[in-house]
Amino acid sequence: MAKAFASQGDMTEKKITFDEIGEGLYAFTAEGDPNSGVIIGDESVMIVEAQATPRLANKVIECVRTVTDKPISHVVLTHYHAVRVLGASAYGADQIIMGDAARAMVVERGQEDWDSEFQRFPRLFEGHESIPGLTYPTTTFSDDMTVYLGNRRVDLMHLGRAHTAGDIVIHVPDQNVMFTGDIVEYHSACYCGDGHFSDWGDTLDSIAAFDVDAIAPGRGDALVGKDMVNAAIENTRDFVESTYRPVAKVAARGGSLKEAWDACRAECDPKFADYAIYEHCLPFNVARAYDEARGIDTPRIWTAQRDLEMWDALQG
């Protein structure tokens, strides 16, 4: 390999923020690292996104304990990626909830994804020895379900394919706040390596239709206020479209993956080069966009070996 993945050299611990985005609702963010959400009910707490390891999950728990001593009863996982789910055991929750499609993806490609992400993101997997194994849900649903934390209603919904085929969002109606996972990002690159570019915009439209007052995105700062929410949604849309459009043009004329990479960089670098994890995401985004443009609807499974082969192909 000519050079390492950008993320392999990112070993600096990130500054954690813990922001209240509605009454009893919090966003745990860390400078472009994966975010988590916290929903405090009458008698217990729901966590959205578990983090990559129990070590990182304990950082979330430490923040939770600054605002409540209620037990953590539920962990909701918006999709199957290792950096989101492998810390789930730390919470001791009775219920771990995913969409049906996300659970199927754990079965189909969870171990390969774990191995791949472990290679790409060594800092996030410090303390990996404490991960007991793949995270499987106790409860799944197909389109939507409602969980009551006492009187607090929490709606879980699959609004469409985007970052993965199995993304769900979490909406808390009493505060009109949403936790979107990686469907929406803020000043952070979207990881599209398992994405569905042609569907992503429609899923963003479905989120926008809720006209929420705040969003905890997958990465980046908490989005408080409709102006910030709408700006982030449109910025995410621009990122996804700006990635896919030049790659699709190259694929349509039978161009190579390397040509697609060059075309994507020409369009995206001027707008997004300063975004968190941009350099890390770009090769995976181009590879997936190139596949989708050539009619491959189901993302090919990333493995540690495929990662290296793809990266080598782009170094010429």
N, C-alpha and C positions, 0 to 999 in steps of 0.2 A: 504494500500500500504506500503510495507516494507520500501521503501525509495523513495525520489522524483526523477523525471526525472533529468538528469544531467543539462539540460538547465534551470530548474526552479531555480537552485541556482546561475546561471550566471547573476548577476545583475550589473556587472562592465561596464560602458560606454566605448565603443571602440574608438580607435584613428582613425580618418578619414584621408584618403589620396585621392588626386585628381590629377591623372597623365595624361598627354597628351600622347596618344598612336598612334597618327597620326595627321596630320594637321586638326585642328578643331574637333578632336575626343578625348574624355576623359573617363577615368574609375574612378568612385567613389567607393572606397573600404574602409572597416572598420574591419580589423583584423578578418576575418572569418564570419562577419555578411553579409547579402545579399548585393551584389554589384548593382550599377546602371551604365548605360552608357549615354553619352551625344554626340550627333551628331549635329554640327553647320552647318546649310545651309546658303544660300545667304541672306535670309531674316528672317529665323526662326530656331527654335531648336527642335530636336526630343530627347525625353528621352526614354531610354530602361530600363524597370523595375521601378515600381513606389514607392517601399518600403512598409512597413507594415502599416504605419499610415501617416496622413498628417504632424505630428510632424517630422517624419524622412524624409519625402519628402521635407520639408522645408530646411533640412540640404543639400540636393542635390541642391535645388534652390539657396541657399546661395553660393555654390561653382560655379554654373553656372554663377552667377552674378559677379564673380571675373574675368570672361573671355569674357562675352558678355552681351549686354543689349537687344538682339533680343528676341522676344516673343517665348514662348514655344507653338508650334502648334500641335505636335504629341506626344503621349505616346504609346510606343509599349511594350506589355507584352508577354514574351516568353512562359508563361504557367499560370495556374490558381491559384497557391498557394497563400494563404492569405498574407504571408510575402512579396510577390512580388507585389501585386495588390491593396491592400486596401488603399494605400496613393494616389491613382490616382487623386482624386478630388482637391488636393492642386495645381496641375499644371495649371488648367484652360485651358487645351488643347481642341481644337475643335474636334480632332480625337484621339480616343483610339482604338488601333488595336490589335487583337488577331487572331490566327488561328481558323478555324471553330471548330476543336476538343477541343481546350481550352475553347471556349465559351460554348460548350456542357457540359463540365465538371464543369463549374461554375453553370450551371442550375442543373446538376445532384448531385453535391457534394460540391458546394461552401460554403454553410452555415455550413455544417458538418466540413469541413476543417477549416473554420474560428474558430469555437468553439474548435476544437482540438488543433490548433496552439496557440490559446489564452491561453489555459491551459498549453501548453508545454513551451511557450516563453514569460513569463510575461514582461521582459525588453523591447522586441521589440514592445510590444503593450501598452507601456505607452502613455497616451494621446489618448487612443482608443475611447474616447467619441466623438471625432471629425470625426470619420469615418461615412459617411452618409449611408452606406449600401454596399451590394455586388457591385463589379465593373463589369459592362458589357461593351463590346466594342461598338463603333459606326460602325466599319468596320471589316469584317472578310474575310478570304480567305482560300482555301483548300490546294493548293500545293505551290504557290509562288505569290508574287505581288511586284511591284516596286513603290516606293514613290519618287517623286522629290522634294527636298528642294531647289527650284530655279533650278540651274544647277547641283546640287549635287544629284547623283543617290544613292538610298538606296534600296537594294534587301532584301526582307523578304522571308524566305524559310522554309518549313517543310521537313527536310531531313530524318526523321524516328523517331521511338519511342526510348526513352531513359529514362530520368528522369521522364517523364510522357508520355502519349500517344499523347499529343498535343504540344510538344516542337517545337519552331521555333528558327531560328538563323537569325541574321541581318548582312549583308555583305555590306561594303562600298567599291566599286571597285576602286575608285580613289586613295585610300590609302592601299588597300588590307588588310583591318582590319575587324575582325569579333567580334560580340557580341554573345556569345553562350548560355547565361543563364546557368542553372545548368547541362547542358550536359557535360561541362568541368569545373573542379575545380582545384585549386592550393593550395596544402598543407592544404586542408580542406576536411573533409569526404564528400562523395557523400550521399545525402539523397535518398534512394532507396525505400521508403515506398510506393510510387505510380509508381515505375519504371518497366521497361521491360528489364530484364537482358540479355535475348537472342538476343535482337535487339540493345542494347546499343553499342556494339563494331562496328557493321556495320555503325551506325550513326556517331561514331567517325571517321571511315574510310572516310566517306563522307566529314566531316569537314577537315580532313587532306589533302584530295585531292585538296582543295583550296590553299594549300601551303601559308597561310596568313603570313603577317609580324608581326601581333600583334593580341592578343585576350583579350577582357575583359571577364573573366570567371564569373561564378555565384557567387563564393566566393573565397577569396584569392587575392593575388597580381595581378596586371596587368601583362600580359605576352607580353613582347616586344622583338622581335627578333625571328627568326625561331627556334633557338636551345631551347629557353625557351618554345615556343609554342609547339614544338614536344615533349619535355619532359613532359609537363603538360598533353597532350593528352594521352601519353603512361602510365603516372602515374594514370590517371583516369581509363584507361582500366584495369590496374593491380588491382586497388581498387575494381572495379565492379566484375572482374573475381575471385578475392581472396575471395570476400564475397559470391558469388553464388556457387562456386565449392564445398566447404566443406558442405554447407547446402544441396545441391542437393544429395550428397552421403548419408547423413543421411536420407533424405526423401525417397530415392530409396530403402532403407532397412526397411522402416516403422518406423524409429526412431521418437522421440518426438521433439517438438519445443525446449524444453530445451536442448536436445542433439545437435540439430542444432546450438543453441546459443553457446554452449561450443566448438563445432568444429570450428565455425566461429572465435571465439575469439582466439583460438589456432593458426589459420593461420594469422589473421589480426592484433592482438595486437602487435606482434614484429615489424611490418612494419608501422602501422598507428596510434598507440595509442596517439601520440603527435599531431595529426591533429586537427584542429578546429572542434568543434561539433561532434567529433568521438563518444564519449560516448552517446550523445543524439541520433545520427542516428542509432547506432548499433541495438537496439531492433527492430526498425521499418524495418531496412534492412533485418534482419534475418527473420522476420515474412513474409515479401513480398517474399523473396527468397524461403522460405519453401512453400508458396502457389504456386508460379510459377513452382517450381520443381514437384509439385503434379498436374499440369495441369490447374491451375486457371489462365487464360490468362488476364482477366480484374481485376486490383487490387481492392480488397474489400475496401469499403469506411471506412476511419478512422473516428471515432467519439470520443468525449471526453471519453465516457464510454468504448469503445473498447480499447482505449489507456491504460486505467487503468487495464483492464482485461488482456491484453497482458503482461503488465509490471509485474503484480502479478504472472503470469504463469512462468516468467523467474527468479523469486527471490528464487526459491527453491534450 
